[in-house]
Amino acid sequence: MRLRVEFTTEPFDLDEAPAHAVVAREVVEAAELDAVDVGPFGNTAEGSADAVLTAVDALLRKTLKAGATRISLQVNVIGEGGR
């Protein structure tokens, strides 16, 4: 099964990326995901179910520790198979 996760971390800072946003970017870029798109107002990543769920666990734990006060995420099944 393949999954797509869309997420944002808050609070926002339009002048400089907050520590939790930097950590979120590092987590998804280091994960074994097939596609990652990091933007100023939302982020997406795709991959096998195991890879996405592992990344989501790390994302939640590490961004909260880095100061996130809210994390919004949505996980969608996008297909079967995986790497």
N, C-alpha and C positions, 0 to 999 in steps of 0.2 A: 504494500500500500504506500502511496506517495501522499505527502501532506504539504500544505502551504500554511505558514504562520505569518500573520500581519500583526505588528505591535508598535506601540509608542510607550515612551517613559516620560514621566512628569516629575517635577515642574519643568516647564519650558523656559528657555533663556534664548532670546533671539540674537543677543550680542555675542555669546560664546557658548560652545557646547558644554553642558554640565557634565560632571564626572560620570553620572549614571548613564548618560547617552554615549559617552566614549566607551564605557565598559560594555554596553549593549552591542555596539559596533564590533568591538574586539571579540566578544563571545560568538556572534554569528559568523564573522569572518574566519575564525579559527575552527569552527565546527565542520564536520564532514558533510556539508550541504552542497547541492548541485547548483543552486542559484541564490544569490543574495543581492538585494537592492536596498541600500541605506539612503534615506533622504531626510530632510530637515523636519518633516511633519509625520513621517510614517516609514516603516521598514517592512520588507517582506523577505522571506527565505523559503526555499523549497528543498525537499529531499525525501529520503526514505522515512517511514514512520519512526523508526528507532533514532535516526539522526536528528530529526526535528524535535522529538520529545526529549531527547538528551539535551539539545540546545536550549529548549524552553526551560527545563529545570535549572540549568546553569544561568540562563538569562534572568530568571526570577530571583534566584539566590544572590547573584552578584550585583545586579542593579539595585536591589533593596539595600544591600550592604553599602553601596556607593552613594546612597542618598535619594533614590527614587521614592516618591511618596505615593505614586500611582502608576500602575502598569496595565495598559489595556492591550488585550490580545485576542485574536480570533484564529482558530485552526480549522482548515478546510481539507477534506479529502479531495485530491485532484486526480487520482488514478491508481491503478494497480502497478505492481512491479517496483523496481528500485535497483540501486547499485549494490 
